[in-house]
């Protein structure tokens, strides 16, 4: 009984090694990069010695942001590429580039400052509109008392600033 199980195990391992596909991890090097407004095109190259028979080639250390529909595989020689698959490696995370992380944080800071400045511009524009239309407070042709105007401007300006800044 033990001999038959051992013999069966050896036969299975032998068949797997004969008929199984060879798997090889490949490290490619970047040869050309083209940057566009929305994304980039990266061309990588690797030299591989292929063995006869089916093989699985795994290209490692590639960007996790690759659009799988944009992958193209080419080669020179007498072989056939039967299939191309894309799969992210979630277990082995790539190291984050400190320069990229720094630039991303700077972009976020600038976006926050820009939003803040745009809010202040809106507040100032609203105050200017209020000043231009002060005649409509009491009537089209009547001038408004400076004390009443100052109190209305103060109330309106303070409320507008408070509410608009709360939106941020």
C-alpha positions as CSV (number, residue, x, y, z in Angstrom):
1,X,0.0,0.0,0.0
2,X,2.8,2.5,1.0
3,X,4.8,1.5,-2.1
4,X,1.8,2.2,-4.4
5,X,1.2,5.6,-2.9
6,X,4.9,6.5,-3.1
7,X,5.0,5.3,-6.7
8,X,1.8,7.3,-7.6
9,X,3.3,10.4,-6.0
10,X,6.6,10.0,-8.0
11,X,4.6,9.5,-11.3
12,X,2.6,12.7,-10.6
13,X,5.7,14.8,-9.8
14,X,7.4,13.4,-12.9
15,X,4.4,14.3,-15.1
16,X,4.2,17.8,-13.6
17,X,7.9,18.5,-14.2
18,X,7.6,17.2,-17.8
19,X,4.3,18.7,-18.9
20,X,4.2,21.7,-16.5
21,X,5.0,25.1,-17.6
22,X,8.3,26.7,-16.7
23,X,7.9,29.9,-14.8
24,X,10.5,32.7,-14.8
25,X,10.6,36.1,-13.2
26,X,11.9,38.8,-15.4
27,X,13.2,42.2,-14.5
28,X,12.9,44.7,-17.3
29,X,14.6,48.1,-17.7
30,X,12.9,51.3,-18.9
31,X,14.2,52.3,-22.3
32,X,11.8,55.2,-23.2
33,X,9.2,57.3,-21.5
34,X,6.7,59.7,-23.1
35,X,4.8,62.0,-20.8
36,X,1.3,63.2,-21.8
37,X,-1.2,65.6,-20.1
38,X,-3.1,62.6,-18.9
39,X,-0.7,59.8,-18.2
40,X,2.5,58.5,-19.7
41,X,3.8,55.8,-22.0
42,X,6.7,53.7,-20.7
43,X,8.6,51.3,-22.9
44,X,10.6,48.6,-21.1
45,X,12.9,46.0,-22.5
46,X,14.3,42.7,-21.2
47,X,16.5,40.0,-22.8
48,X,15.4,36.5,-21.9
49,X,16.7,33.1,-22.9
50,X,13.6,30.9,-23.7
51,X,13.5,27.2,-23.3
52,X,11.5,25.0,-25.6
53,X,8.0,24.4,-24.5
54,X,5.4,26.5,-22.7
55,X,6.8,29.2,-20.3
56,X,5.2,31.8,-18.0
57,X,7.2,35.0,-17.8
58,X,6.5,37.3,-14.9
59,X,7.6,40.9,-15.2
60,X,8.3,42.2,-11.7
61,X,8.7,45.7,-10.2
62,X,6.4,47.4,-12.6
63,X,4.1,50.2,-11.7
64,X,0.8,49.2,-10.1
65,X,-0.9,52.0,-12.1
66,X,-0.6,50.2,-15.5
67,X,-3.7,50.2,-17.5
68,X,-4.1,46.6,-18.5
69,X,-5.7,47.4,-21.8
70,X,-2.6,49.3,-22.9
71,X,-0.1,46.4,-22.4
72,X,1.8,45.3,-25.5
73,X,4.3,42.5,-25.7
74,X,6.6,42.0,-28.7
75,X,9.6,39.8,-29.3
76,X,12.1,38.8,-32.0
77,X,12.6,35.1,-32.8
78,X,10.7,32.0,-33.6
79,X,8.2,31.7,-30.8
80,X,4.5,32.4,-30.2
81,X,3.1,34.6,-27.5
82,X,-0.1,32.8,-26.6
83,X,-1.5,35.0,-23.8
84,X,-0.8,38.2,-21.9
85,X,-2.3,38.7,-18.5
86,X,-2.1,41.5,-16.0
87,X,-2.1,40.9,-12.3
88,X,-1.2,43.3,-9.4
89,X,1.0,41.9,-6.6
90,X,-0.7,43.1,-3.5
91,X,1.5,41.2,-1.2
92,X,4.8,42.8,-2.2
93,X,4.3,46.5,-2.3
94,X,6.7,48.7,-4.2
95,X,8.7,51.2,-2.2
96,X,7.3,54.7,-2.5
97,X,9.7,57.2,-4.0
98,X,10.3,60.0,-1.5
99,X,10.5,62.6,-4.3
100,X,7.1,61.6,-5.6
101,X,5.6,61.6,-2.1
102,X,7.1,65.1,-1.5
103,X,5.8,66.5,-4.8
104,X,2.3,65.1,-4.1
105,X,2.2,66.7,-0.7
106,X,3.3,70.0,-2.2
107,X,0.6,69.8,-4.8
108,X,-2.0,69.2,-2.1
109,X,-0.7,72.3,-0.1
110,X,-0.9,74.5,-3.2
111,X,-4.4,73.3,-4.0
112,X,-5.5,74.1,-0.5
113,X,-4.0,77.6,-0.6
114,X,-5.5,78.2,-4.0
115,X,-9.0,77.2,-2.7
116,X,-8.5,79.6,0.3
117,X,-7.4,82.5,-2.0
118,X,-10.3,81.9,-4.4
119,X,-12.7,82.1,-1.4
120,X,-11.2,85.4,-0.3
121,X,-11.5,86.7,-3.8
122,X,-15.2,85.8,-3.8
123,X,-15.7,87.5,-0.5
124,X,-14.0,90.7,-1.8
125,X,-16.0,90.6,-5.0
126,X,-19.3,90.3,-3.0
127,X,-18.2,93.3,-0.9
128,X,-17.5,95.3,-4.0
129,X,-20.9,94.4,-5.4
130,X,-22.5,95.5,-2.2
131,X,-20.7,98.8,-2.4
132,X,-21.8,99.3,-6.0
133,X,-25.5,98.6,-5.2
134,X,-25.8,100.6,-2.0
135,X,-28.4,102.9,-3.6
136,X,-30.8,100.0,-3.9
137,X,-30.9,99.7,-0.1
138,X,-33.1,102.8,0.5
139,X,-34.1,103.7,-3.1
140,X,-32.6,104.2,-6.5
141,X,-32.1,108.0,-6.3
142,X,-31.6,108.5,-2.6
143,X,-28.3,108.6,-1.0
144,X,-27.8,106.5,2.1
145,X,-26.6,107.9,5.5
146,X,-22.9,107.0,6.0
147,X,-23.5,105.6,9.5
148,X,-26.3,103.4,8.2
149,X,-24.2,102.3,5.2
150,X,-21.2,101.5,7.5
151,X,-23.4,99.4,9.8
152,X,-25.0,97.6,6.9
153,X,-21.5,97.0,5.3
154,X,-20.1,95.7,8.6
155,X,-23.0,93.3,9.2
156,X,-23.1,92.0,5.6
157,X,-19.3,91.8,5.3
158,X,-18.8,90.0,8.7
159,X,-21.6,87.5,7.9
160,X,-20.4,86.8,4.4
161,X,-16.8,86.2,5.6
162,X,-17.9,83.9,8.4
163,X,-20.3,81.9,6.3
164,X,-18.0,81.6,3.3
165,X,-15.0,80.6,5.4
166,X,-17.1,78.0,7.2
167,X,-17.6,76.4,3.8
168,X,-13.9,75.7,3.6
